[in-house]
Amino acid sequence: MFIKEKQGFKYPFQTTKNGIPLADLADNQTTISLVAEDEKDSFFFRSLEKQGIYLNNSQLQAVRTTDGPVLIIAGAGSGKTRVLTCRTAYLLTFKDDLKPEEVLLVSFTRKAATEMLERIKLLPGLSTSIANRIVSGTFHSIFLRLLRSHNYRADILSNSKYQEILMTQILRDLSLVDSYEPESLLSLISHYKSQMILPRHLEVTTPIEKEIQRIYMAYEQLKEKKNLMDFDDILLETYYLLKYNHEVREQLQNRFKYICIDEYQDTNLEQHEIMRLLLNKSQNLLAVGDEDQSIYNFRSSSPEFILNLKKEFPNLTQITLDTNYRSTNAIVGLGNDLIKHNTKRIGKVLKATKEAETTPIYLRPKDSDHEAKLIVDNIVADTQNGNRRFKDYTILYRGSVRKMRIYNVKEIKI
């Protein structure tokens, strides 16, 4: 974003620094020079190169490291999906006895899972039929299939409005309808379940805690009566199935030779424990994530699980993807300078591949209205004097920008 000098600052307000810290530029070495022709897997990387896929040194190491627990710390824009897909193809190419259905790929979104499979289909030696045999999806989609295969027939309570209706009914039955918001109670119950806390596990000493326990218990009883299961139940029931049904657990441990879990910084206790139950003696776990990008704390996820993997697996191999291919060295450098102040992190310094032609400008508005006005004024001024066009601008934001409408920005289009 370009802000007029009189309205912006070249460095953060009231700091002693006199400019933007620039990230170091990464070297340009790739598999072309890193993998010699006489190496046994050179044909694989030559095939990747023909498709325009050139891995850097840390990416190459991540693809080649196949056995035992592996943690890949993937910085922003570091080619994480490329590494995940290439490593899967590498496994299926060089592990002679490995079948596609013995690979488990867990992602946090359906879109990410679909994208990984689509990319895998295009890689050397693979095909659509092979890729489709890989067990891939989100935690919920994969383990719902598992539950269905073991005669869990409850309908999924996927409609949040209907959930609120059920909770309102419970509050009415308990004469508490004016005491609590259904949405807040459902969020609290979801938190309990992600921590594997059932109604009987709650510590109740105060009247409010006793009421919460009664509500939670009534919610579970009503779902059972109606043969319903909410999204949190999918993982909770999976955990109990794996923990207490030894036959099922051993069957899955024998089946899944390699387990890959993406976005590990956003796992919660429930998901982490399911992963531990699925691992067999070989412990072929690939955990991929970045503790600096944890965003789902409000869903009870915690970066502690990725931070503590080294303690849980003393033989863990840790690889850091530290080259950002997305942003300029000014943006990457600024990000490095900000994130280093986090206390709970493994620690890394990202490198960049692009030099900055311009550097970020800091804006210090009085409030959201003032911020909107400053941004729009500068866009309008720059377009009127011919420096730029409206389509040159993108506004990234968190929260609502509805107030910008009052400043007549209808012309601004993407």
Secondary structure, 3 states (H helix, E strand, C coil): CCCCHHHEECCCCCCCCCCCCCCCECCCCCHHHHCCCCCCCHHHHHHHHHCCCCCCHHHHHHHHCCCCCEEEEECCCCCHHHHHHHHHHHHHHHCCCCCHHHEEEEECCHHHHHHHHHHHHCCCCCCHHHHCCCEEEEHHHHHHHHHHHCCCCCEEECCHHHHHHHHHHHHHHCCCCCCCCHHHHHHHHHHHHHCCCCHHHCCCCCHHHHHHHHHHHHHHHHHHHCCEEEHHHHHHHHHHHHHHCHHHHHHHHHHCCEEEECCHHHCCHHHHHHHHHHCCCCCCEEEEECHHHCCCHHHCCCCHHHHCHHHHCCCCEEEEECEEEEEEHHHHHHHHHHHCCCCCCCCCCCEEEECCCCCCCEECCCCHHHHHHHHHHHHHHHHHCCCCCHHHCCCCCCCCCHHHHHHCCCCCCC
